[in-house]
Structures are given as structure tokens and as C-alpha cells.
Amino acid sequence: MSIISKQLESIKTKYPKHLIFIKVLKSYESYGDDAEGISKITKIPTIMIKKDIKTLGFTEDKIDSILKILIKEGKKVAILQAS
């Protein structure tokens, strides 16, 4: 399991009702159920990685507008900085 996967699992345990974004360089990513939920609200497409993991990503210049959409829909969001 990668460092990011471990961090994500730990955050989801602490904040199960939050949608999680991971900031990687100049983009944001989300995985699994979070990616699917974000995609349904924002219409950003997901892609499959590996056999059964969906991911969603976008450039950092889009974060403000995406957060506004998600918060307007009543969603809680957490952002994890990849290190």
C-alpha cells in the first residue's frame, strides 16, 4: 500500500462523511466512492485505474469552483497534501 493510500485510509476513517481530495503537485485527485460522488455532482468524468478503482482529477485552478459546487450541495470536503 502506498503512502498516499495509507494516508487516505486514515483520513477516511476519521472523516467518513467527507469527500477527500489529494493535492499532488499542481492537481487534485480523488479515488473510489469519493471520485464517483464528486463526478455525479460536478460532471467531471472518472477513469478506471487498476481493475476496480475509479479516480478523478483536475488542475489546481479549478479547485475554488469545484469546492463551491460541492459545498452548495451540502458536502463536506477535506484536502490532503501529498508529500
Residue pairs with C-beta under 8 A, 6 or more apart in sequence:
1 9
3 83
4 22
4 24
4 80
4 82
7 22
7 80
8 20
8 22
8 31
8 80
11 18
11 20
11 78
11 80
12 18
12 20
15 76
15 78
17 76
18 76
18 77
18 78
19 30
19 34
19 37
19 38
19 70
19 75
19 76
19 77
19 78
20 30
20 31
20 34
20 77
20 78
20 79
20 80
21 28
21 29
21 30
21 63
21 77
21 78
21 79
21 80
22 28
22 29
22 30
22 31
22 79
22 80
22 81
22 82
23 60
23 79
23 80
23 81
23 82
24 82
25 82
26 59
26 60
27 57
27 58
27 59
27 60
28 57
28 58
28 59
28 60
28 62
28 63
28 66
28 79
29 55
29 56
29 57
30 38
30 55
30 56
30 57
31 53
31 54
31 55
31 56
32 53
32 54
35 46
35 54
35 55
35 56
36 46
36 54
37 75
38 44
38 56
38 66
38 70
39 45
39 46
39 54
39 56
41 69
41 70
41 73
41 75
42 66
42 69
42 70
44 56
44 58
44 66
45 56
46 54
46 55
46 56
47 54
47 55
47 56
48 54
48 55
49 55
58 66
67 77
70 77
71 77
